[in-house]
């Protein structure tokens, strides 16, 4: 079987696919690629079927050596891409000769990149998914130098032209549509009214579990006490005791006890949240 050898693992590089939804009743998080559009594009560019496992990088990329000839594509956060030290295209299919080293560099904007290889990464699936889940520990471990990643056989899908698809740029300001509920009544009317006028910042404590905010006004509770744990969904905006909203991302817990003021619908807004660097302004707007 063909393999990619990890030469440099980067700050945080994981194997991701579309995750393992449907197991929340067993306490298993969803997981999966955070920027779903960038992940899907990478697979399309190398002719993979939807759901093939790829790599998700964080900020400073990854270096891989092909032990057999391969076709790869890098999408997500724009970055320099080199093969054996020579610049090659980002956002397009790239051929790697056997023994060649692929260097995915530091993101020029945005945060997370995706590296797909034709045939997909054939690491063993767990509960139907090859995704690494940082919260539960399911799936393959976070990449480290020296890891060998098996590559599956190429499917019949064609490798499209380089300009077949496009992606939006990384956000300079993150606008998150919010549907209030189910626990909006836990906060004062003045606090909720102020939420639409407030600006927060992405906190450096954000991760694949959730996008944490800072710098904005704390939401003020209308009632004391705590909720019993209840189910959480992707995009839920939970408000911990400090009053600063946390937007749950793919590795979020399946239950939680802090009140959820609202939910950001899955789609382009959560994809943009995956690319939002610490310090970027975050605003909540009413979802239509």
C-alpha positions in Angstrom: 0.0 0.0 0.0 1.2 3.5 -0.8 2.2 5.7 2.2 2.9 9.3 3.1 5.6 9.7 5.8 5.3 12.6 8.2 8.6 14.6 8.1 7.3 17.6 10.1 4.0 17.4 12.0 3.3 21.1 12.5 1.6 22.7 15.5 -1.5 20.5 15.3 -2.2 18.2 12.3 -4.9 15.6 12.5 -6.7 13.1 10.2 -10.3 14.3 9.5 -13.2 13.2 7.4 -16.9 14.1 7.8 -16.9 12.8 11.3 -19.1 10.3 13.2 -22.5 12.0 13.7 -25.3 9.9 15.2 -23.5 8.6 18.3 -24.3 11.4 20.8 -26.5 9.0 22.7 -23.4 6.9 23.4 -21.4 9.9 24.5 -19.4 10.1 21.3 -18.8 13.6 19.8 -19.3 14.4 16.1 -15.7 15.5 15.2 -14.8 15.8 11.5 -13.2 18.6 9.5 -13.9 22.1 10.8 -13.9 23.9 7.5 -16.2 21.6 5.6 -16.0 23.5 2.3 -12.2 23.5 2.2 -12.1 19.9 3.1 -14.6 18.9 0.4 -12.7 21.0 -2.2 -9.4 19.3 -1.4 -11.0 15.9 -2.0 -12.7 17.0 -5.2 -9.4 18.4 -6.6 -7.8 14.9 -6.4 -10.8 13.0 -7.6 -11.7 11.5 -4.2 -15.3 10.6 -3.3 -16.9 12.7 -0.6 -15.9 11.6 2.9 -12.4 10.5 2.1 -10.0 11.1 5.0 -7.5 14.0 4.6 -5.2 16.0 6.9 -6.3 19.2 8.7 -3.3 21.4 9.6 -3.2 24.4 12.0 -1.3 27.6 11.2 2.1 26.3 10.3 1.4 23.4 7.9 3.0 20.0 7.6 5.8 18.2 5.6 5.2 14.8 4.0 7.3 12.5 1.9 5.6 10.3 -0.7 6.9 6.7 -0.6 5.1 6.1 -4.0 3.9 8.5 -6.7 0.8 10.4 -5.5 -1.5 13.3 -6.4 -2.3 15.8 -3.6 -4.1 19.1 -3.2 -3.8 21.8 -0.5 -6.8 24.0 0.3 -8.1 26.0 3.3 -5.9 28.8 4.6 -3.7 30.1 1.7 -0.1 29.1 2.2 3.1 28.5 0.2 3.3 24.9 -1.1 6.6 23.3 -2.3 7.7 20.0 -3.7 11.4 19.2 -3.3 11.9 22.9 -2.5 10.2 24.2 -5.7 7.0 26.2 -5.5 3.8 24.5 -6.7 0.2 25.5 -6.9 -2.0 25.9 -3.8 -5.7 25.0 -4.4 -4.8 22.7 -7.4 -3.9 19.0 -8.0 -0.1 18.5 -7.6 1.8 15.3 -8.6 4.4 14.0 -6.2 7.0 11.6 -7.6 8.0 8.7 -5.4 10.4 10.0 -2.8 9.4 13.6 -3.2 8.8 15.8 -0.2 5.7 18.1 0.1 6.1 21.2 2.2 2.9 22.9 3.3 4.0 26.3 4.8 2.7 28.7 7.3 -0.8 30.1 6.6 -0.7 33.6 5.1 -4.3 34.2 6.3 -6.8 32.0 8.0 -5.8 29.2 10.3 -6.5 25.7 9.1 -5.4 24.0 5.9 -6.4 20.7 4.3 -4.2 18.2 2.5 -6.0 15.5 0.4 -4.2 12.7 -1.4 -5.8 10.7 -4.2 -7.1 7.5 -2.7 -7.7 9.1 0.7 -5.9 8.3 3.9 -6.6 4.7 4.8 -6.0 4.8 8.6 -8.3 2.3 10.5 -11.9 3.7 11.0 -13.5 4.0 14.4 -17.3 3.9 14.5 -17.3 4.5 10.8 -15.0 7.5 10.7 -11.2 8.1 10.4 -11.4 11.5 12.2 -9.2 12.3 15.2 -11.4 13.5 18.1 -9.4 15.6 20.5 -12.0 15.5 23.2 -12.7 11.8 23.4 -9.4 10.5 22.0 -11.2 8.4 19.3 -9.5 8.0 16.0 -5.8 8.2 15.0 -3.5 10.1 17.3 -2.4 13.7 16.5 0.4 13.4 13.9 4.0 13.3 14.9 7.2 13.1 12.9 7.9 9.6 11.6 4.2 8.6 11.4 3.5 6.6 8.2 0.0 7.3 6.8 -1.4 4.6 4.5 -3.0 5.8 1.2 -6.0 3.9 -0.3 -6.4 2.9 -3.9 -7.4 5.7 -6.3 -11.0 5.6 -7.3 -12.5 6.3 -10.8 -13.1 10.0 -10.2 -11.2 12.3 -12.5 -8.7 14.9 -11.3 -10.4 18.2 -12.4 -8.8 21.4 -13.7 -7.0 23.6 -11.2 -9.6 26.4 -11.4 -12.6 24.2 -11.1 -13.7 25.4 -7.7 -13.1 28.4 -5.4 -13.3 29.3 -1.7 -14.0 32.5 0.2 -11.1 34.3 1.7 -10.4 34.0 5.4 -12.5 36.5 7.4 -11.2 39.8 8.6 -14.3 40.0 10.8 -16.4 37.0 11.8 -20.2 37.4 11.6 -22.1 34.6 13.2 -25.8 34.3 12.5 -27.5 33.3 15.8 -30.9 31.7 16.5 -31.8 32.4 20.1 -32.8 29.5 22.3 -33.2 27.2 24.1 -32.0 29.1 27.2 -32.3 32.7 26.2 -34.6 33.3 29.2 -31.6 32.7 31.5 -30.3 36.1 30.5 -31.6 39.6 31.0 -33.5 41.4 28.2 -30.9 44.2 28.2 -28.1 41.7 27.9 -29.7 40.0 24.9 -30.4 43.4 23.3 -26.8 44.4 23.8 -25.5 41.1 22.2 -26.5 42.3 18.7 -24.5 45.6 19.2 -21.4 44.1 20.8 -18.1 43.2 19.4 -16.0 40.3 20.8 -12.6 38.9 19.8 -11.5 35.4 19.1 -9.6 34.1 22.1 -6.3 32.4 21.9 -7.9 29.6 24.0 -10.0 28.6 21.1 -9.5 25.1 19.7 -11.4 22.3 17.8 -13.8 22.0 20.7 -15.0 25.5 20.7 -14.3 29.1 19.6 -14.0 31.1 22.8 -14.6 34.9 22.8 -13.1 37.7 24.8 -13.1 41.5 25.0 -16.9 41.9 24.8 -19.5 42.7 27.4 -20.4 39.7 29.6 -23.9 38.4 29.2 -25.8 38.9 32.5 -28.0 36.2 33.9 -31.6 36.7 34.8 -31.6 33.8 37.1 -29.2 32.1 39.5 -28.3 28.4 39.9 -27.2 25.9 37.3 -28.9 23.7 34.7 -28.6 19.9 34.8 -26.5 18.6 31.9 -28.4 18.6 28.6 -27.6 17.7 25.0 -25.3 20.0 23.0 -25.2 20.4 19.2 -22.7 21.7 16.7 -22.9 25.5 16.7 -24.4 25.8 20.2 -23.4 29.1 21.9 -22.8 28.2 25.5 -22.3 30.9 28.1 -20.0 29.9 31.0 -20.0 31.8 34.4 -17.7 34.6 32.9 -20.5 35.6 30.6 -18.4 35.3 27.4 -19.9 33.2 24.6 -18.3 29.9 23.5 -19.3 28.6 20.0 -19.1 24.8 19.9 -17.2 23.3 17.0 -16.7 19.8 15.7 -15.1 18.2 18.8 -17.7 19.7 21.2 -18.9 17.6 24.2 -22.3 15.9 23.7 -23.7 17.3 27.0 -23.2 20.5 29.0 -24.5 22.3 32.0 -24.0 26.0 31.1 -27.0 27.7 29.4 -27.1 27.8 25.6 -28.2 31.3 24.5 -28.5 30.3 20.9 -27.2 28.2 18.0 -25.2 29.2 14.9 -26.5 27.0 12.0 -24.1 24.7 10.3 -22.7 26.0 7.1 -20.5 28.8 5.8 -20.5 30.7 9.1 -19.0 27.8 11.0 -16.5 27.2 8.1 -15.4 30.8 8.6 -15.1 30.3 12.3 -12.6 27.5 11.6 -10.4 30.0 9.8 -10.7 32.8 12.4 -7.4 33.6 14.0 -7.1 34.9 17.6 -7.8 38.6 17.9 -10.3 38.8 15.0 -13.5 40.6 15.8 -16.6 38.5 16.3 -20.1 39.8 16.0 -23.4 37.9 16.4 -26.3 38.8 14.1 -29.8 37.6 14.0 -30.2 34.5 11.9 -32.8 34.7 9.1 
